[in-house]
């Protein structure tokens, strides 16, 4: 009888801890907000600018390097604008 009571208590503790753990993870998880057009285009422009800048360095073409740097920074600015727009829409 004593052994069954101890096993039952252990089972109850395990179940309680399992529910507590699931509750903690459920509170931490959230669905990420979808990204907007400006964020996508900005990231693409930034990547394209980095590639163009690196190509300019490899080919020793200062004009292409500068063009890539400008495109990269424009992409960063557009991505930042998209992030700001998303924050405003979410009320952050």
PDB file of N, CA, C and O in Angstrom:
ATOM      1  N   UNK A   1       0.822  -1.201   0.000  1.00  0.00           N
ATOM      2  CA  UNK A   1       0.000   0.000   0.000  1.00  0.00           C
ATOM      3  C   UNK A   1       0.862   1.259   0.000  1.00  0.00           C
ATOM      4  O   UNK A   1       0.605   2.200  -0.751  1.00  0.00           O
ATOM      5  N   UNK A   2       1.902   1.265   0.863  1.00  0.00           N
ATOM      6  CA  UNK A   2       2.791   2.417   0.966  1.00  0.00           C
ATOM      7  C   UNK A   2       3.519   2.643  -0.359  1.00  0.00           C
ATOM      8  O   UNK A   2       3.695   3.784  -0.787  1.00  0.00           O
ATOM      9  N   UNK A   3       3.937   1.569  -0.999  1.00  0.00           N
ATOM     10  CA  UNK A   3       4.663   1.679  -2.268  1.00  0.00           C
ATOM     11  C   UNK A   3       3.751   2.257  -3.361  1.00  0.00           C
ATOM     12  O   UNK A   3       4.192   3.103  -4.139  1.00  0.00           O
ATOM     13  N   UNK A   4       2.507   1.821  -3.429  1.00  0.00           N
ATOM     14  CA  UNK A   4       1.574   2.330  -4.431  1.00  0.00           C
ATOM     15  C   UNK A   4       1.295   3.810  -4.217  1.00  0.00           C
ATOM     16  O   UNK A   4       1.158   4.568  -5.178  1.00  0.00           O
ATOM     17  N   UNK A   5       1.212   4.216  -2.968  1.00  0.00           N
ATOM     18  CA  UNK A   5       0.979   5.627  -2.654  1.00  0.00           C
ATOM     19  C   UNK A   5       2.169   6.461  -3.100  1.00  0.00           C
ATOM     20  O   UNK A   5       1.995   7.558  -3.631  1.00  0.00           O
ATOM     21  N   UNK A   6       3.397   5.943  -2.886  1.00  0.00           N
ATOM     22  CA  UNK A   6       4.604   6.656  -3.291  1.00  0.00           C
ATOM     23  C   UNK A   6       4.683   6.754  -4.823  1.00  0.00           C
ATOM     24  O   UNK A   6       5.038   7.806  -5.355  1.00  0.00           O
ATOM     25  N   UNK A   7       4.355   5.668  -5.531  1.00  0.00           N
ATOM     26  CA  UNK A   7       4.367   5.679  -6.987  1.00  0.00           C
ATOM     27  C   UNK A   7       3.326   6.656  -7.533  1.00  0.00           C
ATOM     28  O   UNK A   7       3.581   7.371  -8.503  1.00  0.00           O
ATOM     29  N   UNK A   8       2.162   6.680  -6.908  1.00  0.00           N
ATOM     30  CA  UNK A   8       1.113   7.600  -7.333  1.00  0.00           C
ATOM     31  C   UNK A   8       1.563   9.054  -7.142  1.00  0.00           C
ATOM     32  O   UNK A   8       1.326   9.895  -8.009  1.00  0.00           O
ATOM     33  N   UNK A   9       2.208   9.348  -6.013  1.00  0.00           N
ATOM     34  CA  UNK A   9       2.707  10.699  -5.738  1.00  0.00           C
ATOM     35  C   UNK A   9       3.757  11.097  -6.772  1.00  0.00           C
ATOM     36  O   UNK A   9       3.749  12.225  -7.265  1.00  0.00           O
ATOM     37  N   UNK A  10       4.647  10.188  -7.096  1.00  0.00           N
ATOM     38  CA  UNK A  10       5.674  10.470  -8.102  1.00  0.00           C
ATOM     39  C   UNK A  10       5.038  10.741  -9.465  1.00  0.00           C
ATOM     40  O   UNK A  10       5.455  11.646 -10.187  1.00  0.00           O
ATOM     41  N   UNK A  11       4.034   9.954  -9.802  1.00  0.00           N
ATOM     42  CA  UNK A  11       3.334  10.150 -11.070  1.00  0.00           C
ATOM     43  C   UNK A  11       2.659  11.519 -11.122  1.00  0.00           C
ATOM     44  O   UNK A  11       2.716  12.201 -12.144  1.00  0.00           O
ATOM     45  N   UNK A  12       2.029  11.916 -10.037  1.00  0.00           N
ATOM     46  CA  UNK A  12       1.371  13.218  -9.979  1.00  0.00           C
ATOM     47  C   UNK A  12       2.398  14.335 -10.127  1.00  0.00           C
ATOM     48  O   UNK A  12       2.143  15.318 -10.823  1.00  0.00           O
ATOM     49  N   UNK A  13       3.549  14.198  -9.483  1.00  0.00           N
ATOM     50  CA  UNK A  13       4.608  15.212  -9.588  1.00  0.00           C
ATOM     51  C   UNK A  13       5.114  15.312 -11.019  1.00  0.00           C
ATOM     52  O   UNK A  13       5.300  16.416 -11.530  1.00  0.00           O
ATOM     53  N   UNK A  14       5.338  14.190 -11.665  1.00  0.00           N
ATOM     54  CA  UNK A  14       5.812  14.196 -13.055  1.00  0.00           C
ATOM     55  C   UNK A  14       4.788  14.866 -13.970  1.00  0.00           C
ATOM     56  O   UNK A  14       5.153  15.669 -14.829  1.00  0.00           O
ATOM     57  N   UNK A  15       3.528  14.543 -13.793  1.00  0.00           N
ATOM     58  CA  UNK A  15       2.482  15.156 -14.626  1.00  0.00           C
ATOM     59  C   UNK A  15       2.409  16.660 -14.379  1.00  0.00           C
ATOM     60  O   UNK A  15       2.283  17.441 -15.321  1.00  0.00           O
ATOM     61  N   UNK A  16       2.488  17.064 -13.113  1.00  0.00           N
ATOM     62  CA  UNK A  16       2.438  18.498 -12.792  1.00  0.00           C
ATOM     63  C   UNK A  16       3.615  19.236 -13.407  1.00  0.00           C
ATOM     64  O   UNK A  16       3.439  20.316 -13.971  1.00  0.00           O
ATOM     65  N   UNK A  17       4.815  18.672 -13.306  1.00  0.00           N
ATOM     66  CA  UNK A  17       5.995  19.319 -13.890  1.00  0.00           C
ATOM     67  C   UNK A  17       5.899  19.386 -15.412  1.00  0.00           C
ATOM     68  O   UNK A  17       6.336  20.360 -16.024  1.00  0.00           O
ATOM     69  N   UNK A  18       5.335  18.361 -16.012  1.00  0.00           N
ATOM     70  CA  UNK A  18       5.154  18.365 -17.464  1.00  0.00           C
ATOM     71  C   UNK A  18       4.231  19.496 -17.894  1.00  0.00           C
ATOM     72  O   UNK A  18       4.526  20.208 -18.854  1.00  0.00           O
ATOM     73  N   UNK A  19       3.117  19.666 -17.191  1.00  0.00           N
ATOM     74  CA  UNK A  19       2.197  20.742 -17.537  1.00  0.00           C
ATOM     75  C   UNK A  19       2.832  22.117 -17.309  1.00  0.00           C
ATOM     76  O   UNK A  19       2.599  23.038 -18.092  1.00  0.00           O
ATOM     77  N   UNK A  20       3.622  22.266 -16.259  1.00  0.00           N
ATOM     78  CA  UNK A  20       4.302  23.540 -16.003  1.00  0.00           C
ATOM     79  C   UNK A  20       5.283  23.857 -17.117  1.00  0.00           C
ATOM     80  O   UNK A  20       5.365  24.994 -17.582  1.00  0.00           O
ATOM     81  N   UNK A  21       6.029  22.840 -17.544  1.00  0.00           N
ATOM     82  CA  UNK A  21       7.007  23.038 -18.609  1.00  0.00           C
ATOM     83  C   UNK A  21       6.319  23.425 -19.912  1.00  0.00           C
ATOM     84  O   UNK A  21       6.772  24.334 -20.607  1.00  0.00           O
ATOM     85  N   UNK A  22       5.240  22.750 -20.243  1.00  0.00           N
ATOM     86  CA  UNK A  22       4.498  23.070 -21.469  1.00  0.00           C
ATOM     87  C   UNK A  22       3.948  24.488 -21.390  1.00  0.00           C
ATOM     88  O   UNK A  22       3.957  25.211 -22.386  1.00  0.00           O
ATOM     89  N   UNK A  23       3.473  24.893 -20.219  1.00  0.00           N
ATOM     90  CA  UNK A  23       2.949  26.242 -20.055  1.00  0.00           C
ATOM     91  C   UNK A  23       4.008  27.302 -20.267  1.00  0.00           C
ATOM     92  O   UNK A  23       3.733  28.338 -20.873  1.00  0.00           O
ATOM     93  N   UNK A  24       5.218  27.062 -19.779  1.00  0.00           N
ATOM     94  CA  UNK A  24       6.314  28.024 -19.953  1.00  0.00           C
ATOM     95  C   UNK A  24       6.667  28.151 -21.425  1.00  0.00           C
ATOM     96  O   UNK A  24       6.834  29.265 -21.922  1.00  0.00           O
ATOM     97  N   UNK A  25       6.784  27.036 -22.132  1.00  0.00           N
ATOM     98  CA  UNK A  25       7.116  27.098 -23.554  1.00  0.00           C
ATOM     99  C   UNK A  25       5.991  27.716 -24.373  1.00  0.00           C
ATOM    100  O   UNK A  25       6.253  28.404 -25.360  1.00  0.00           O
ATOM    101  N   UNK A  26       4.763  27.484 -23.985  1.00  0.00           N
ATOM    102  CA  UNK A  26       3.636  28.065 -24.711  1.00  0.00           C
ATOM    103  C   UNK A  26       3.626  29.584 -24.573  1.00  0.00           C
ATOM    104  O   UNK A  26       3.249  30.284 -25.512  1.00  0.00           O
ATOM    105  N   UNK A  27       4.036  30.102 -23.414  1.00  0.00           N
ATOM    106  CA  UNK A  27       4.081  31.547 -23.232  1.00  0.00           C
ATOM    107  C   UNK A  27       5.205  32.171 -24.049  1.00  0.00           C
ATOM    108  O   UNK A  27       5.044  33.273 -24.573  1.00  0.00           O
ATOM    109  N   UNK A  28       6.337  31.489 -24.166  1.00  0.00           N
ATOM    110  CA  UNK A  28       7.484  32.048 -24.878  1.00  0.00           C
ATOM    111  C   UNK A  28       7.312  32.018 -26.390  1.00  0.00           C
ATOM    112  O   UNK A  28       7.829  32.891 -27.089  1.00  0.00           O
ATOM    113  N   UNK A  29       6.593  31.025 -26.904  1.00  0.00           N
ATOM    114  CA  UNK A  29       6.476  30.905 -28.351  1.00  0.00           C
ATOM    115  C   UNK A  29       5.461  31.912 -28.877  1.00  0.00           C
ATOM    116  O   UNK A  29       4.441  32.191 -28.245  1.00  0.00           O
ATOM    117  N   UNK A  30       5.769  32.441 -30.038  1.00  0.00           N
ATOM    118  CA  UNK A  30       4.852  33.350 -30.709  1.00  0.00           C
ATOM    119  C   UNK A  30       5.021  33.177 -32.207  1.00  0.00           C
ATOM    120  O   UNK A  30       6.049  32.692 -32.680  1.00  0.00           O
ATOM    121  N   UNK A  31       4.037  33.566 -32.917  1.00  0.00           N
ATOM    122  CA  UNK A  31       4.083  33.467 -34.362  1.00  0.00           C
ATOM    123  C   UNK A  31       4.754  34.727 -34.892  1.00  0.00           C
ATOM    124  O   UNK A  31       4.289  35.835 -34.625  1.00  0.00           O
ATOM    125  N   UNK A  32       5.844  34.566 -35.641  1.00  0.00           N
ATOM    126  CA  UNK A  32       6.502  35.760 -36.165  1.00  0.00           C
ATOM    127  C   UNK A  32       5.611  36.476 -37.178  1.00  0.00           C
ATOM    128  O   UNK A  32       4.869  35.852 -37.936  1.00  0.00           O
ATOM    129  N   UNK A  33       5.707  37.785 -37.165  1.00  0.00           N
ATOM    130  CA  UNK A  33       4.898  38.581 -38.085  1.00  0.00           C
ATOM    131  C   UNK A  33       5.427  38.399 -39.510  1.00  0.00           C
ATOM    132  O   UNK A  33       6.635  38.275 -39.714  1.00  0.00           O
ATOM    133  N   UNK A  34       4.540  38.384 -40.476  1.00  0.00           N
ATOM    134  CA  UNK A  34       5.000  38.266 -41.858  1.00  0.00           C
ATOM    135  C   UNK A  34       5.775  39.522 -42.257  1.00  0.00           C
ATOM    136  O   UNK A  34       5.470  40.624 -41.802  1.00  0.00           O
ATOM    137  N   UNK A  35       6.768  39.339 -43.103  1.00  0.00           N
ATOM    138  CA  UNK A  35       7.560  40.492 -43.512  1.00  0.00           C
ATOM    139  C   UNK A  35       6.861  41.201 -44.672  1.00  0.00           C
ATOM    140  O   UNK A  35       6.136  40.587 -45.455  1.00  0.00           O
ATOM    141  N   UNK A  36       7.098  42.501 -44.756  1.00  0.00           N
ATOM    142  CA  UNK A  36       6.423  43.280 -45.786  1.00  0.00           C
ATOM    143  C   UNK A  36       7.320  43.455 -47.018  1.00  0.00           C
ATOM    144  O   UNK A  36       8.479  43.042 -47.021  1.00  0.00           O
ATOM    145  N   UNK A  37       6.773  44.060 -48.038  1.00  0.00           N
ATOM    146  CA  UNK A  37       7.448  44.218 -49.330  1.00  0.00           C
ATOM    147  C   UNK A  37       8.755  45.000 -49.200  1.00  0.00           C
ATOM    148  O   UNK A  37       9.754  44.648 -49.827  1.00  0.00           O
ATOM    149  N   UNK A  38       8.750  46.053 -48.391  1.00  0.00           N
ATOM    150  CA  UNK A  38       9.951  46.869 -48.240  1.00  0.00           C
ATOM    151  C   UNK A  38      11.080  46.088 -47.567  1.00  0.00           C
ATOM    152  O   UNK A  38      12.249  46.263 -47.910  1.00  0.00           O
ATOM    153  N   UNK A  39      10.732  45.234 -46.618  1.00  0.00           N
ATOM    154  CA  UNK A  39      11.749  44.422 -45.967  1.00  0.00           C
ATOM    155  C   UNK A  39      12.376  43.437 -46.958  1.00  0.00           C
ATOM    156  O   UNK A  39      13.592  43.250 -46.968  1.00  0.00           O
ATOM    157  N   UNK A  40      11.545  42.816 -47.783  1.00  0.00           N
ATOM    158  CA  UNK A  40      12.050  41.848 -48.759  1.00  0.00           C
ATOM    159  C   UNK A  40      12.929  42.537 -49.793  1.00  0.00           C
ATOM    160  O   UNK A  40      14.046  42.095 -50.063  1.00  0.00           O
ATOM    161  N   UNK A  41      12.422  43.618 -50.367  1.00  0.00           N
ATOM    162  CA  UNK A  41      13.189  44.326 -51.392  1.00  0.00           C
ATOM    163  C   UNK A  41      14.471  44.923 -50.818  1.00  0.00           C
ATOM    164  O   UNK A  41      15.507  44.940 -51.482  1.00  0.00           O
ATOM    165  N   UNK A  42      14.396  45.410 -49.585  1.00  0.00           N
ATOM    166  CA  UNK A  42      15.580  45.969 -48.947  1.00  0.00           C
ATOM    167  C   UNK A  42      16.656  44.931 -48.720  1.00  0.00           C
ATOM    168  O   UNK A  42      17.832  45.186 -48.979  1.00  0.00           O
ATOM    169  N   UNK A  43      16.263  43.759 -48.239  1.00  0.00           N
ATOM    170  CA  UNK A  43      17.241  42.684 -48.020  1.00  0.00           C
ATOM    171  C   UNK A  43      17.844  42.214 -49.340  1.00  0.00           C
ATOM    172  O   UNK A  43      19.041  41.938 -49.421  1.00  0.00           O
ATOM    173  N   UNK A  44      17.007  42.126 -50.372  1.00  0.00           N
ATOM    174  CA  UNK A  44      17.513  41.714 -51.686  1.00  0.00           C
ATOM    175  C   UNK A  44      18.482  42.757 -52.244  1.00  0.00           C
ATOM    176  O   UNK A  44      19.530  42.407 -52.785  1.00  0.00           O
ATOM    177  N   UNK A  45      18.135  44.023 -52.114  1.00  0.00           N
ATOM    178  CA  UNK A  45      19.022  45.090 -52.588  1.00  0.00           C
ATOM    179  C   UNK A  45      20.331  45.130 -51.816  1.00  0.00           C
ATOM    180  O   UNK A  45      21.394  45.376 -52.386  1.00  0.00           O
ATOM    181  N   UNK A  46      20.244  44.889 -50.528  1.00  0.00           N
ATOM    182  CA  UNK A  46      21.451  44.867 -49.694  1.00  0.00           C
ATOM    183  C   UNK A  46      22.372  43.722 -50.118  1.00  0.00           C
ATOM    184  O   UNK A  46      23.584  43.907 -50.228  1.00  0.00           O
ATOM    185  N   UNK A  47      21.803  42.550 -50.353  1.00  0.00           N
ATOM    186  CA  UNK A  47      22.604  41.399 -50.779  1.00  0.00           C
ATOM    187  C   UNK A  47      23.221  41.628 -52.154  1.00  0.00           C
ATOM    188  O   UNK A  47      24.384  41.298 -52.391  1.00  0.00           O
ATOM    189  N   UNK A  48      22.425  42.196 -53.054  1.00  0.00           N
ATOM    190  CA  UNK A  48      22.929  42.479 -54.398  1.00  0.00           C
ATOM    191  C   UNK A  48      24.049  43.511 -54.351  1.00  0.00           C
ATOM    192  O   UNK A  48      25.043  43.397 -55.069  1.00  0.00           O
ATOM    193  N   UNK A  49      23.880  44.517 -53.503  1.00  0.00           N
ATOM    194  CA  UNK A  49      24.920  45.537 -53.358  1.00  0.00           C
ATOM    195  C   UNK A  49      26.204  44.972 -52.777  1.00  0.00           C
ATOM    196  O   UNK A  49      27.295  45.343 -53.209  1.00  0.00           O
ATOM    197  N   UNK A  50      26.088  44.079 -51.803  1.00  0.00           N
ATOM    198  CA  UNK A  50      27.282  43.441 -51.226  1.00  0.00           C
ATOM    199  C   UNK A  50      28.015  42.622 -52.282  1.00  0.00           C
ATOM    200  O   UNK A  50      29.243  42.640 -52.351  1.00  0.00           O
ATOM    201  N   UNK A  51      27.252  41.905 -53.101  1.00  0.00           N
ATOM    202  CA  UNK A  51      27.866  41.094 -54.157  1.00  0.00           C
ATOM    203  C   UNK A  51      28.563  41.979 -55.183  1.00  0.00           C
ATOM    204  O   UNK A  51      29.669  41.676 -55.632  1.00  0.00           O
ATOM    205  N   UNK A  52      27.909  43.065 -55.545  1.00  0.00           N
ATOM    206  CA  UNK A  52      28.496  43.975 -56.530  1.00  0.00           C
ATOM    207  C   UNK A  52      29.747  44.647 -55.965  1.00  0.00           C
ATOM    208  O   UNK A  52      30.738  44.832 -56.671  1.00  0.00           O
ATOM    209  N   UNK A  53      29.689  45.007 -54.690  1.00  0.00           N
ATOM    210  CA  UNK A  53      30.844  45.627 -54.039  1.00  0.00           C
ATOM    211  C   UNK A  53      32.031  44.653 -53.994  1.00  0.00           C
ATOM    212  O   UNK A  53      33.168  45.036 -54.270  1.00  0.00           O
ATOM    213  N   UNK A  54      31.754  43.394 -53.644  1.00  0.00           N
ATOM    214  CA  UNK A  54      32.815  42.380 -53.591  1.00  0.00           C
ATOM    215  C   UNK A  54      33.389  42.119 -54.978  1.00  0.00           C
ATOM    216  O   UNK A  54      34.596  41.928 -55.126  1.00  0.00           O
ATOM    217  N   UNK A  55      32.531  42.109 -55.988  1.00  0.00           N
ATOM    218  CA  UNK A  55      33.004  41.926 -57.358  1.00  0.00           C
ATOM    219  C   UNK A  55      33.893  43.088 -57.776  1.00  0.00           C
ATOM    220  O   UNK A  55      34.904  42.891 -58.451  1.00  0.00           O
ATOM    221  N   UNK A  56      33.520  44.293 -57.378  1.00  0.00           N
ATOM    222  CA  UNK A  56      34.341  45.463 -57.678  1.00  0.00           C
ATOM    223  C   UNK A  56      35.707  45.392 -57.021  1.00  0.00           C
ATOM    224  O   UNK A  56      36.704  45.813 -57.607  1.00  0.00           O
ATOM    225  N   UNK A  57      35.758  44.862 -55.810  1.00  0.00           N
ATOM    226  CA  UNK A  57      37.043  44.705 -55.126  1.00  0.00           C
ATOM    227  C   UNK A  57      37.892  43.669 -55.852  1.00  0.00           C
ATOM    228  O   UNK A  57      39.085  43.880 -56.070  1.00  0.00           O
ATOM    229  N   UNK A  58      37.274  42.545 -56.227  1.00  0.00           N
ATOM    230  CA  UNK A  58      38.012  41.474 -56.904  1.00  0.00           C
ATOM    231  C   UNK A  58      38.540  41.940 -58.265  1.00  0.00           C
ATOM    232  O   UNK A  58      39.684  41.661 -58.625  1.00  0.00           O
ATOM    233  N   UNK A  59      37.697  42.648 -59.009  1.00  0.00           N
ATOM    234  CA  UNK A  59      38.085  43.116 -60.343  1.00  0.00           C
ATOM    235  C   UNK A  59      38.869  44.426 -60.307  1.00  0.00           C
ATOM    236  O   UNK A  59      39.297  44.925 -61.348  1.00  0.00           O
ATOM    237  N   UNK A  60      39.052  44.973 -59.129  1.00  0.00           N
ATOM    238  CA  UNK A  60      39.728  46.267 -58.937  1.00  0.00           C
ATOM    239  C   UNK A  60      39.038  47.360 -59.756  1.00  0.00           C
ATOM    240  O   UNK A  60      39.694  48.177 -60.403  1.00  0.00           O
ATOM    241  N   UNK A  61      37.706  47.359 -59.716  1.00  0.00           N
ATOM    242  CA  UNK A  61      36.885  48.331 -60.416  1.00  0.00           C
ATOM    243  C   UNK A  61      36.253  49.250 -59.367  1.00  0.00           C
ATOM    244  O   UNK A  61      35.267  48.885 -58.727  1.00  0.00           O
ATOM    245  N   UNK A  62      36.820  50.431 -59.199  1.00  0.00           N
ATOM    246  CA  UNK A  62      36.348  51.371 -58.174  1.00  0.00           C
ATOM    247  C   UNK A  62      34.914  51.816 -58.420  1.00  0.00           C
ATOM    248  O   UNK A  62      34.151  52.006 -57.473  1.00  0.00           O
ATOM    249  N   UNK A  63      34.541  51.983 -59.688  1.00  0.00           N
ATOM    250  CA  UNK A  63      33.190  52.414 -60.014  1.00  0.00           C
ATOM    251  C   UNK A  63      32.166  51.360 -59.570  1.00  0.00           C
ATOM    252  O   UNK A  63      31.153  51.698 -58.959  1.00  0.00           O
ATOM    253  N   UNK A  64      32.431  50.092 -59.875  1.00  0.00           N
ATOM    254  CA  UNK A  64      31.526  49.021 -59.486  1.00  0.00           C
ATOM    255  C   UNK A  64      31.490  48.874 -57.963  1.00  0.00           C
ATOM    256  O   UNK A  64      30.439  48.605 -57.383  1.00  0.00           O
ATOM    257  N   UNK A  65      32.633  49.051 -57.332  1.00  0.00           N
ATOM    258  CA  UNK A  65      32.711  48.949 -55.880  1.00  0.00           C
ATOM    259  C   UNK A  65      31.859  50.031 -55.218  1.00  0.00           C
ATOM    260  O   UNK A  65      31.118  49.751 -54.275  1.00  0.00           O
ATOM    261  N   UNK A  66      31.965  51.253 -55.708  1.00  0.00           N
ATOM    262  CA  UNK A  66      31.179  52.367 -55.167  1.00  0.00           C
ATOM    263  C   UNK A  66      29.689  52.154 -55.433  1.00  0.00           C
ATOM    264  O   UNK A  66      28.851  52.395 -54.564  1.00  0.00           O
ATOM    265  N   UNK A  67      29.375  51.704 -56.637  1.00  0.00           N
ATOM    266  CA  UNK A  67      27.980  51.434 -56.996  1.00  0.00           C
ATOM    267  C   UNK A  67      27.373  50.368 -56.071  1.00  0.00           C
ATOM    268  O   UNK A  67      26.234  50.501 -55.624  1.00  0.00           O
ATOM    269  N   UNK A  68      28.142  49.321 -55.794  1.00  0.00           N
ATOM    270  CA  UNK A  68      27.682  48.265 -54.900  1.00  0.00           C
ATOM    271  C   UNK A  68      27.485  48.767 -53.478  1.00  0.00           C
ATOM    272  O   UNK A  68      26.529  48.389 -52.802  1.00  0.00           O
ATOM    273  N   UNK A  69      28.406  49.631 -53.027  1.00  0.00           N
ATOM    274  CA  UNK A  69      28.302  50.195 -51.683  1.00  0.00           C
ATOM    275  C   UNK A  69      27.037  51.049 -51.549  1.00  0.00           C
ATOM    276  O   UNK A  69      26.330  50.972 -50.545  1.00  0.00           O
ATOM    277  N   UNK A  70      26.767  51.850 -52.559  1.00  0.00           N
ATOM    278  CA  UNK A  70      25.560  52.690 -52.544  1.00  0.00           C
ATOM    279  C   UNK A  70      24.313  51.809 -52.549  1.00  0.00           C
ATOM    280  O   UNK A  70      23.379  52.053 -51.784  1.00  0.00           O
ATOM    281  N   UNK A  71      24.293  50.790 -53.404  1.00  0.00           N
ATOM    282  CA  UNK A  71      23.129  49.902 -53.489  1.00  0.00           C
ATOM    283  C   UNK A  71      22.926  49.158 -52.173  1.00  0.00           C
ATOM    284  O   UNK A  71      21.791  48.959 -51.738  1.00  0.00           O
ATOM    285  N   UNK A  72      24.017  48.749 -51.544  1.00  0.00           N
ATOM    286  CA  UNK A  72      23.929  48.057 -50.257  1.00  0.00           C
ATOM    287  C   UNK A  72      23.303  48.965 -49.202  1.00  0.00           C
ATOM    288  O   UNK A  72      22.435  48.528 -48.447  1.00  0.00           O
ATOM    289  N   UNK A  73      23.734  50.217 -49.145  1.00  0.00           N
ATOM    290  CA  UNK A  73      23.204  51.143 -48.150  1.00  0.00           C
ATOM    291  C   UNK A  73      21.756  51.542 -48.428  1.00  0.00           C
ATOM    292  O   UNK A  73      20.983  51.758 -47.494  1.00  0.00           O
ATOM    293  N   UNK A  74      21.388  51.641 -49.689  1.00  0.00           N
ATOM    294  CA  UNK A  74      19.992  51.912 -50.036  1.00  0.00           C
ATOM    295  C   UNK A  74      19.116  50.735 -49.603  1.00  0.00           C
ATOM    296  O   UNK A  74      18.011  50.929 -49.095  1.00  0.00           O
ATOM    297  N   UNK A  75      19.615  49.521 -49.806  1.00  0.00           N
ATOM    298  CA  UNK A  75      18.883  48.337 -49.363  1.00  0.00           C
ATOM    299  C   UNK A  75      18.713  48.306 -47.861  1.00  0.00           C
ATOM    300  O   UNK A  75      17.647  47.947 -47.361  1.00  0.00           O
ATOM    301  N   UNK A  76      19.776  48.687 -47.120  1.00  0.00           N
ATOM    302  CA  UNK A  76      19.686  48.747 -45.658  1.00  0.00           C
ATOM    303  C   UNK A  76      18.629  49.756 -45.220  1.00  0.00           C
ATOM    304  O   UNK A  76      17.849  49.499 -44.303  1.00  0.00           O
ATOM    305  N   UNK A  77      18.615  50.905 -45.888  1.00  0.00           N
ATOM    306  CA  UNK A  77      17.644  51.943 -45.540  1.00  0.00           C
ATOM    307  C   UNK A  77      16.219  51.465 -45.825  1.00  0.00           C
ATOM    308  O   UNK A  77      15.314  51.699 -45.024  1.00  0.00           O
ATOM    309  N   UNK A  78      16.019  50.798 -46.963  1.00  0.00           N
ATOM    310  CA  UNK A  78      14.688  50.308 -47.304  1.00  0.00           C
ATOM    311  C   UNK A  78      14.253  49.219 -46.325  1.00  0.00           C
ATOM    312  O   UNK A  78      13.088  49.167 -45.928  1.00  0.00           O
ATOM    313  N   UNK A  79      15.182  48.355 -45.938  1.00  0.00           N
ATOM    314  CA  UNK A  79      14.862  47.311 -44.962  1.00  0.00           C
ATOM    315  C   UNK A  79      14.501  47.951 -43.623  1.00  0.00           C
ATOM    316  O   UNK A  79      13.558  47.513 -42.963  1.00  0.00           O
ATOM    317  N   UNK A  80      15.233  48.970 -43.222  1.00  0.00           N
ATOM    318  CA  UNK A  80      14.924  49.682 -41.983  1.00  0.00           C
ATOM    319  C   UNK A  80      13.562  50.348 -42.031  1.00  0.00           C
ATOM    320  O   UNK A  80      12.828  50.348 -41.042  1.00  0.00           O
ATOM    321  N   UNK A  81      13.226  50.914 -43.178  1.00  0.00           N
ATOM    322  CA  UNK A  81      11.903  51.517 -43.358  1.00  0.00           C
ATOM    323  C   UNK A  81      10.814  50.459 -43.227  1.00  0.00           C
ATOM    324  O   UNK A  81       9.781  50.693 -42.599  1.00  0.00           O
ATOM    325  N   UNK A  82      11.053  49.295 -43.822  1.00  0.00           N
ATOM    326  CA  UNK A  82      10.089  48.198 -43.722  1.00  0.00           C
ATOM    327  C   UNK A  82       9.930  47.709 -42.289  1.00  0.00           C
ATOM    328  O   UNK A  82       8.822  47.403 -41.850  1.00  0.00           O
ATOM    329  N   UNK A  83      11.052  47.634 -41.554  1.00  0.00           N
ATOM    330  CA  UNK A  83      10.988  47.231 -40.144  1.00  0.00           C
ATOM    331  C   UNK A  83      10.181  48.239 -39.331  1.00  0.00           C
ATOM    332  O   UNK A  83       9.353  47.864 -38.501  1.00  0.00           O
ATOM    333  N   UNK A  84      10.432  49.515 -39.579  1.00  0.00           N
ATOM    334  CA  UNK A  84       9.718  50.576 -38.870  1.00  0.00           C
ATOM    335  C   UNK A  84       8.221  50.522 -39.186  1.00  0.00           C
ATOM    336  O   UNK A  84       7.382  50.669 -38.297  1.00  0.00           O
ATOM    337  N   UNK A  85       7.910  50.313 -40.442  1.00  0.00           N
ATOM    338  CA  UNK A  85       6.520  50.222 -40.871  1.00  0.00           C
ATOM    339  C   UNK A  85       5.818  49.041 -40.183  1.00  0.00           C
ATOM    340  O   UNK A  85       4.666  49.154 -39.763  1.00  0.00           O
ATOM    341  N   UNK A  86       6.514  47.928 -40.078  1.00  0.00           N
ATOM    342  CA  UNK A  86       5.951  46.749 -39.417  1.00  0.00           C
ATOM    343  C   UNK A  86       5.736  47.004 -37.930  1.00  0.00           C
ATOM    344  O   UNK A  86       4.718  46.604 -37.364  1.00  0.00           O
ATOM    345  N   UNK A  87       6.704  47.673 -37.298  1.00  0.00           N
ATOM    346  CA  UNK A  87       6.558  47.990 -35.872  1.00  0.00           C
ATOM    347  C   UNK A  87       5.366  48.901 -35.617  1.00  0.00           C
ATOM    348  O   UNK A  87       4.647  48.729 -34.633  1.00  0.00           O
ATOM    349  N   UNK A  88       5.159  49.861 -36.498  1.00  0.00           N
ATOM    350  CA  UNK A  88       4.022  50.768 -36.356  1.00  0.00           C
ATOM    351  C   UNK A  88       2.711  50.011 -36.529  1.00  0.00           C
ATOM    352  O   UNK A  88       1.758  50.241 -35.785  1.00  0.00           O
ATOM    353  N   UNK A  89       2.659  49.106 -37.511  1.00  0.00           N
ATOM    354  CA  UNK A  89       1.438  48.331 -37.748  1.00  0.00           C
ATOM    355  C   UNK A  89       1.120  47.424 -36.555  1.00  0.00           C
ATOM    356  O   UNK A  89      -0.047  47.189 -36.245  1.00  0.00           O
ATOM    357  N   UNK A  90       2.160  46.916 -35.890  1.00  0.00           N
ATOM    358  CA  UNK A  90       1.950  46.034 -34.747  1.00  0.00           C
ATOM    359  C   UNK A  90       1.745  46.806 -33.452  1.00  0.00           C
ATOM    360  O   UNK A  90       1.412  46.219 -32.422  1.00  0.00           O
ATOM    361  N   UNK A  91       1.937  48.094 -33.499  1.00  0.00           N
ATOM    362  CA  UNK A  91       1.736  48.924 -32.314  1.00  0.00           C
ATOM    363  C   UNK A  91       2.869  48.853 -31.303  1.00  0.00           C
ATOM    364  O   UNK A  91       2.643  48.997 -30.102  1.00  0.00           O
ATOM    365  N   UNK A  92       4.071  48.635 -31.777  1.00  0.00           N
ATOM    366  CA  UNK A  92       5.229  48.554 -30.868  1.00  0.00           C
ATOM    367  C   UNK A  92       5.815  49.912 -30.624  1.00  0.00           C
ATOM    368  O   UNK A  92       6.793  50.040 -29.887  1.00  0.00           O
TER     369      UNK A  92
END
